[in-house]
């Protein structure tokens, strides 16, 4: 497990415990079920000489913030806080003192009156509503500095694969799509117009290329206003020089910026290779 700073959640284990516990509540688990499953799943870490501190302290802090901390977990966390202060976990004295200050803040918090039990919204598995081989289009609408000339151009993407992953809430599988992206100036009329568009190369270095991106969304409302279905395309062929796994794509200026960067990278690659 990695640790990068002295803060409570500046390590992988504390973040995982927090996210997994909250994820179980969002999955509809009762308070007791969520706690019991966490204790069972992290039994090894809870008994490890170094990891037990991060485990119990993060769990207590998370449960306190959600109004669900039990007396047993509180006692264990307070015990871990005092033990960690005198443990050999932090060899550097300056870092040890810095960590002790952070622990004292957590101690003060979980010893204070716990907030009311917070309502947790149940997360239902997200469904994209797409199928493999579908082709969709939308227009570039975000102003990206240096790329203003592309505003109004048309992005197309081909749905290569639909798969499940718990990328939004731990333990709950949502639908994601692996897709190939393209850009063209004129408005596409049908799915086969993908042949007229230019590939988007999301990454290119030496002989390593990434053309595919998986689309991460948690609401259909996040899709562009110009989002439109063009139909299915059965004759799609992936770029022959593709050599890397998918990039992650989000709607909005971030996604459109990467599309424009990838478009110009593809143009540059074709110029260098003498491809017409």
C-alpha positions as CSV (number, residue, x, y, z in Angstrom):
1,X,0.0,0.0,0.0
2,X,1.4,3.4,-0.9
3,X,1.8,6.4,1.4
4,X,2.6,9.9,0.0
5,X,2.0,12.3,2.9
6,X,1.0,12.3,6.6
7,X,-2.6,13.2,6.2
8,X,-5.3,10.7,7.1
9,X,-6.2,9.9,3.5
10,X,-2.7,10.3,2.1
11,X,-2.3,6.5,1.7
12,X,-4.0,3.9,-0.5
13,X,-5.4,1.8,2.4
14,X,-7.3,4.7,4.1
15,X,-8.8,5.8,0.7
16,X,-9.8,2.2,-0.1
17,X,-11.5,1.7,3.3
18,X,-13.4,5.0,3.0
19,X,-14.5,4.3,-0.6
20,X,-15.4,0.7,0.1
21,X,-17.4,1.4,3.2
22,X,-19.4,4.3,1.5
23,X,-19.8,2.1,-1.6
24,X,-21.4,-0.6,0.5
25,X,-23.9,1.9,1.9
26,X,-24.6,3.2,-1.6
27,X,-25.2,-0.4,-2.7
28,X,-28.0,-0.7,-0.2
29,X,-26.2,-2.5,2.6
30,X,-27.4,-1.9,6.1
31,X,-25.1,-0.2,8.6
32,X,-24.3,-3.6,10.2
33,X,-23.8,-5.4,6.9
34,X,-21.4,-2.6,5.6
35,X,-19.3,-2.7,8.8
36,X,-19.2,-6.5,9.0
37,X,-18.2,-6.9,5.4
38,X,-15.4,-4.3,5.8
39,X,-14.1,-6.0,8.9
40,X,-14.1,-9.3,7.0
41,X,-12.6,-8.1,3.8
42,X,-9.8,-6.1,5.5
43,X,-9.1,-8.6,8.2
44,X,-5.5,-9.0,7.1
45,X,-4.8,-5.3,7.1
46,X,-6.5,-4.8,10.5
47,X,-4.0,-7.3,12.0
48,X,-0.9,-6.0,10.2
49,X,1.5,-4.1,12.4
50,X,1.7,-1.1,10.1
51,X,-1.6,-1.1,8.2
52,X,-3.9,-1.5,11.3
53,X,-3.5,2.2,12.1
54,X,-4.7,3.4,8.7
55,X,-7.5,0.9,8.7
56,X,-9.1,1.6,12.0
57,X,-8.5,5.3,12.0
58,X,-9.9,5.8,8.5
59,X,-12.9,3.6,9.2
60,X,-13.8,5.4,12.4
61,X,-13.4,8.8,10.7
62,X,-15.6,7.8,7.8
63,X,-18.3,6.2,10.0
64,X,-18.3,9.3,12.2
65,X,-18.8,11.6,9.3
66,X,-21.8,9.5,8.1
67,X,-23.2,9.3,11.6
68,X,-22.6,5.6,11.9
69,X,-19.6,5.1,14.1
70,X,-20.0,2.4,16.7
71,X,-18.4,2.5,20.2
72,X,-16.3,-0.5,19.4
73,X,-14.8,1.1,16.3
74,X,-14.3,4.4,18.2
75,X,-12.4,2.6,21.0
76,X,-10.2,0.8,18.4
77,X,-9.4,4.0,16.5
78,X,-8.5,5.9,19.7
79,X,-6.2,3.0,20.7
80,X,-4.6,3.0,17.3
81,X,-4.0,6.8,17.4
82,X,-2.1,6.6,20.7
83,X,-0.2,3.5,19.6
84,X,0.9,5.0,16.3
85,X,2.3,8.1,18.0
86,X,4.9,5.9,19.7
87,X,5.3,3.2,17.1
88,X,8.3,2.8,14.7
89,X,6.1,3.4,11.7
90,X,7.6,6.9,11.1
91,X,11.4,6.9,11.4
92,X,11.9,10.6,10.7
93,X,11.1,12.7,13.8
94,X,9.9,15.7,11.9
95,X,7.4,13.5,9.9
96,X,6.4,11.7,13.1
97,X,5.5,15.0,14.8
98,X,3.6,16.2,11.7
99,X,1.6,12.9,11.6
100,X,0.9,13.2,15.3
101,X,-0.7,16.6,14.7
102,X,-3.0,15.1,12.1
103,X,-3.9,12.2,14.4
104,X,-4.8,14.6,17.2
105,X,-7.2,16.4,14.8
106,X,-8.9,13.1,14.0
107,X,-9.0,12.2,17.7
108,X,-10.7,15.5,18.6
109,X,-13.2,14.9,15.8
110,X,-14.3,11.4,16.7
111,X,-14.4,12.3,20.4
112,X,-16.8,15.1,19.7
113,X,-20.6,14.6,19.3
114,X,-21.2,12.6,16.2
115,X,-23.4,14.3,13.5
116,X,-26.8,12.9,12.8
117,X,-27.0,9.8,10.7
118,X,-26.7,10.9,7.1
119,X,-29.0,9.5,4.4
120,X,-27.1,7.6,1.7
121,X,-28.6,7.6,-1.8
122,X,-28.7,4.1,-3.3
123,X,-26.7,3.9,-6.5
124,X,-28.3,1.8,-9.2
125,X,-26.1,0.2,-11.8
126,X,-25.8,2.7,-14.7
127,X,-26.9,1.7,-18.1
128,X,-25.5,3.5,-21.2
129,X,-28.3,2.4,-23.5
130,X,-25.8,1.8,-26.3
131,X,-24.9,-1.4,-28.2
132,X,-21.6,-2.5,-29.8
133,X,-21.1,-1.3,-33.4
134,X,-23.3,1.8,-32.7
135,X,-22.0,5.1,-34.2
136,X,-22.8,8.5,-32.5
137,X,-21.9,12.0,-33.3
138,X,-21.7,15.4,-31.6
139,X,-20.2,18.8,-32.4
140,X,-17.2,20.5,-30.9
141,X,-18.7,23.3,-28.8
142,X,-16.1,24.1,-26.1
143,X,-13.5,26.8,-26.7
144,X,-10.1,25.3,-26.4
145,X,-7.3,27.9,-26.6
146,X,-5.4,27.5,-29.8
147,X,-8.0,25.3,-31.4
148,X,-10.9,27.7,-31.9
149,X,-11.0,26.8,-35.6
150,X,-12.5,23.5,-34.8
151,X,-15.6,24.8,-33.1
152,X,-18.6,23.4,-34.9
153,X,-16.7,20.4,-36.3
154,X,-18.2,17.0,-35.9
155,X,-16.9,14.2,-33.6
156,X,-18.0,10.6,-34.4
157,X,-17.4,7.6,-32.2
158,X,-17.8,3.9,-32.8
159,X,-18.8,1.7,-29.8
160,X,-16.3,-1.1,-29.9
161,X,-17.2,-2.8,-26.6
162,X,-19.6,-2.5,-23.8
163,X,-18.3,-3.7,-20.4
164,X,-19.0,-3.5,-16.7
165,X,-16.8,-1.9,-14.1
166,X,-17.3,-0.4,-10.6
167,X,-15.6,2.9,-11.6
168,X,-18.2,5.2,-9.9
169,X,-19.2,3.4,-6.7
170,X,-17.0,0.6,-5.3
171,X,-18.8,-2.8,-5.6
172,X,-21.5,-1.6,-8.1
173,X,-20.8,-2.4,-11.8
174,X,-21.8,0.3,-14.2
175,X,-21.8,0.1,-18.0
176,X,-18.9,1.7,-19.8
177,X,-18.0,1.7,-23.5
178,X,-14.8,1.4,-25.3
179,X,-14.9,3.6,-28.4
180,X,-12.9,4.8,-31.3
181,X,-13.2,8.6,-32.0
182,X,-13.0,10.5,-35.3
183,X,-13.3,14.1,-36.4
184,X,-14.5,15.7,-39.6
185,X,-15.6,19.2,-40.6
186,X,-18.7,18.4,-42.6
187,X,-21.8,17.0,-40.8
188,X,-22.1,13.2,-41.0
189,X,-25.3,11.8,-42.3
190,X,-25.0,8.1,-41.6
191,X,-22.8,5.7,-39.7
192,X,-20.7,4.8,-42.8
193,X,-19.5,8.4,-42.9
194,X,-16.9,7.3,-40.3
195,X,-14.8,6.3,-43.3
196,X,-14.6,10.0,-44.3
197,X,-13.4,11.1,-40.8
198,X,-9.9,11.3,-39.4
199,X,-8.9,8.9,-36.5
200,X,-8.2,10.5,-33.1
201,X,-4.9,9.3,-31.7
202,X,-5.1,9.8,-28.0
203,X,-1.5,8.9,-27.4
204,X,1.6,8.6,-29.7
205,X,5.2,8.1,-28.6
206,X,7.8,6.3,-30.7
207,X,5.9,3.1,-31.8
208,X,3.2,3.3,-29.2
209,X,-0.3,4.4,-30.2
210,X,-3.6,4.6,-28.3
211,X,-6.8,5.2,-30.4
212,X,-9.4,3.8,-28.1
213,X,-11.0,5.5,-25.1
214,X,-13.6,4.3,-22.6
215,X,-16.4,6.7,-22.1
216,X,-17.2,7.3,-18.4
217,X,-20.5,8.9,-17.6
218,X,-23.0,8.7,-14.7
219,X,-25.8,10.6,-16.3
220,X,-27.2,11.0,-19.8
221,X,-27.7,14.7,-19.0
222,X,-23.9,15.1,-19.3
223,X,-24.0,14.3,-23.0
224,X,-23.5,17.2,-25.5
225,X,-26.7,18.9,-26.7
226,X,-25.8,17.9,-30.3
227,X,-25.4,14.2,-29.4
228,X,-27.0,12.1,-32.1
229,X,-27.3,8.4,-33.1
230,X,-26.2,7.6,-36.7
231,X,-26.8,3.9,-36.8
232,X,-24.7,0.7,-36.8
233,X,-21.5,0.1,-38.7
234,X,-20.6,-3.5,-39.5
235,X,-17.4,-2.9,-41.5
236,X,-15.2,-1.1,-38.9
237,X,-11.5,-1.9,-38.8
238,X,-9.3,-0.7,-35.9
239,X,-6.1,1.2,-36.8
240,X,-3.3,-1.3,-37.7
241,X,-0.7,0.6,-35.5
242,X,-2.8,0.5,-32.4
243,X,-0.7,-0.8,-29.5
244,X,-2.1,0.5,-26.2
245,X,-5.2,0.0,-24.0
246,X,-8.0,2.6,-23.7
247,X,-7.7,6.2,-22.6
248,X,-10.5,7.6,-20.3
249,X,-12.9,10.0,-21.9
250,X,-15.3,12.5,-20.1
251,X,-17.8,14.8,-21.7
252,X,-17.1,18.6,-21.8
253,X,-14.0,20.7,-22.3
254,X,-11.6,18.0,-21.0
255,X,-12.8,15.4,-23.5
256,X,-13.0,17.8,-26.4
257,X,-9.5,19.1,-25.7
258,X,-8.1,15.6,-25.9
259,X,-10.0,15.0,-29.1
260,X,-8.4,18.1,-30.7
261,X,-5.0,17.2,-29.5
262,X,-5.4,13.6,-30.8
263,X,-6.7,14.9,-34.1
264,X,-3.6,17.1,-34.7
265,X,-1.3,14.3,-33.5
266,X,-2.8,12.0,-36.1
267,X,-2.3,14.6,-38.8
268,X,1.3,15.0,-37.7
269,X,1.9,11.3,-37.7
270,X,0.5,11.0,-41.2
271,X,2.7,13.8,-42.4
272,X,5.8,12.2,-41.0
273,X,4.9,8.8,-42.4
274,X,4.0,10.3,-45.8
275,X,0.5,8.9,-45.5
276,X,-2.1,10.6,-47.8
